[in-house]
Amino acid sequence: MKEIDRRLAAADGSAGVDADDVLADCYGSADFREGVAAFVARRAPRWSGS
């Protein structure tokens, strides 16, 4: 989210800020999948940093 905020600030209100790569990195990560799996299983997540 901080990276998206930086891009929005750098764009200075102009249209066309692309953040698809940031979202893909976040939601495609192993830690995201682990967080969802841990939530569903009602257990503490085991983060790997990837």
C-alpha positions as CSV (number, residue, x, y, z in Angstrom):
1,M,0.0,0.0,0.0
2,K,2.9,2.3,0.7
3,E,4.2,1.8,-2.8
4,I,0.8,2.6,-4.3
5,D,0.6,5.7,-2.2
6,R,4.1,6.8,-3.5
7,R,3.0,6.3,-7.1
8,L,-0.2,8.3,-6.5
9,A,1.8,11.1,-4.9
10,A,4.3,11.1,-7.8
11,A,1.5,11.2,-10.4
12,D,0.3,14.5,-8.7
13,G,-3.3,13.9,-9.6
14,S,-2.9,12.8,-13.2
15,A,-4.7,9.7,-14.4
16,G,-3.0,6.5,-15.4
17,V,-1.3,5.3,-12.2
18,D,-0.6,1.6,-12.7
19,A,-0.4,-0.5,-9.6
20,D,-1.3,-3.9,-11.0
21,D,2.3,-5.2,-10.5
22,V,2.1,-4.3,-6.8
23,L,-1.2,-6.0,-6.3
24,A,0.0,-9.1,-8.1
25,D,3.1,-9.3,-6.0
26,C,1.0,-9.0,-2.8
27,Y,-1.9,-11.3,-3.6
28,G,0.4,-13.8,-5.4
29,S,2.8,-14.2,-2.6
30,A,3.3,-17.3,-0.5
31,D,2.7,-15.3,2.6
32,F,-0.7,-14.2,1.4
33,R,-1.7,-17.8,0.7
34,E,-0.4,-18.8,4.2
35,G,-2.3,-16.0,5.8
36,V,-5.6,-17.0,4.2
37,A,-4.9,-20.7,5.0
38,A,-4.1,-19.9,8.6
39,F,-7.2,-17.7,8.9
40,V,-9.5,-20.4,7.5
41,A,-7.8,-23.1,9.7
42,R,-8.0,-20.8,12.8
43,R,-4.3,-21.1,13.5
44,A,-1.4,-18.7,13.7
45,P,0.3,-18.1,10.4
46,R,3.8,-19.3,9.7
47,W,5.3,-16.5,7.6
48,S,8.2,-17.3,5.2
49,G,8.9,-13.8,4.0
50,S,8.1,-14.6,0.4
